[in-house]
Amino acid sequence: MSRDSNTQHRRLRIILEGEVQGFGLRPTVYRVAQRLRLTGFVRNVDAGVEIEIQGSSEQIDRFLSQLDVERPAAAVVTTEDIQRVTSLGSQWFEILSDIKRAPPSGFESQNT
């Protein structure tokens, strides 16, 4: 056997929903991922915060544990969806621009 399962890389997509935007969660995710030498990204999406992390099983397990401890107290997660996704050739971890969907056609703002 050439590799232990802890050295094989995997990639997870994590969607955190709740009151998670505007409390410093993305910079916290970035710091934890950098410290553990994970690759991937974090960004705000309509539903909350999307995280994709790639690394060894051990690194990812440590990331999930450390994020629970270091998550800003004001960021309240009501739903956490974790899925395994196809590994990519990411070279680093980064904070991406927000993805916000445009309102449906014909939508009129209440602020006019």
C-alpha positions in Angstrom: 0.0 0.0 0.0 1.6 3.3 -1.1 -0.5 5.8 0.8 -2.3 6.0 4.1 -6.0 7.2 3.8 -5.0 10.3 5.8 -2.7 11.5 3.1 -5.2 11.1 0.3 -6.8 14.4 -0.6 -10.5 15.0 -0.6 -12.6 18.1 -1.2 -15.7 19.2 0.7 -18.4 21.8 0.0 -19.8 23.3 3.2 -22.8 25.6 3.2 -23.4 27.5 6.5 -26.8 29.1 6.8 -28.2 31.4 9.5 -26.9 34.7 10.7 -23.4 34.2 9.2 -22.7 37.2 7.1 -21.1 40.4 8.4 -19.5 38.9 11.5 -16.0 38.1 10.3 -16.7 34.5 9.4 -15.0 34.5 6.0 -11.7 35.9 7.4 -11.9 33.3 10.2 -12.4 30.5 7.7 -9.4 31.9 5.7 -7.1 32.0 8.7 -8.0 28.4 9.8 -7.6 27.1 6.2 -4.2 28.9 5.8 -2.9 27.6 9.1 -3.8 24.0 8.1 -2.4 24.4 4.6 -5.8 23.6 2.9 -6.7 24.8 -0.6 -10.1 26.0 -1.8 -12.2 29.1 -1.1 -14.9 30.8 1.0 -17.5 33.3 -0.2 -20.9 34.8 0.7 -23.9 33.3 -1.2 -27.6 34.0 -1.0 -28.1 31.1 1.5 -25.2 32.1 3.8 -21.5 31.2 3.4 -20.1 28.6 1.0 -16.7 27.0 1.8 -14.8 24.5 -0.3 -11.8 23.0 1.3 -9.3 20.4 0.0 -6.7 18.5 1.8 -6.0 15.3 3.7 -8.7 13.7 5.8 -6.7 14.7 8.9 -6.4 18.4 7.8 -10.1 18.6 7.0 -11.2 17.0 10.3 -8.9 19.5 12.1 -10.4 22.4 10.1 -14.0 21.4 11.0 -13.1 21.2 14.7 -11.1 24.4 14.8 -13.8 26.3 12.9 -16.4 25.3 15.5 -14.1 26.7 18.2 -12.9 29.9 16.4 -16.2 30.8 14.7 -17.1 34.4 15.7 -19.7 34.2 18.6 -22.1 36.5 16.7 -22.2 34.2 13.7 -25.1 31.9 14.4 -25.2 28.8 12.2 -28.7 27.2 11.9 -28.0 24.8 9.1 -24.7 23.1 8.0 -24.7 21.1 4.8 -21.5 19.2 4.0 -21.0 17.4 0.7 -18.0 15.6 -0.8 -17.2 17.1 -4.2 -14.7 16.4 -6.9 -11.1 17.3 -6.0 -9.7 20.2 -8.0 -6.1 21.3 -8.6 -6.4 24.3 -6.3 -3.1 25.9 -5.4 -4.2 28.1 -2.5 -7.1 29.1 -0.3 -8.8 32.4 -1.1 -11.8 34.6 -0.3 -13.9 34.9 -3.4 -16.4 37.7 -4.4 -19.9 37.3 -3.2 -22.5 35.5 -5.4 -25.9 37.1 -5.1 -28.7 36.2 -7.5 -30.5 39.1 -9.2 -34.2 39.4 -8.3 -36.6 37.8 -10.7 -37.6 39.8 -13.8 -40.4 42.2 -13.0 -39.4 42.5 -9.3 -40.0 45.9 -7.9 -38.0 47.2 -5.0 -40.0 48.3 -1.9 -37.4 51.1 -1.4 -38.5 53.3 -4.3 
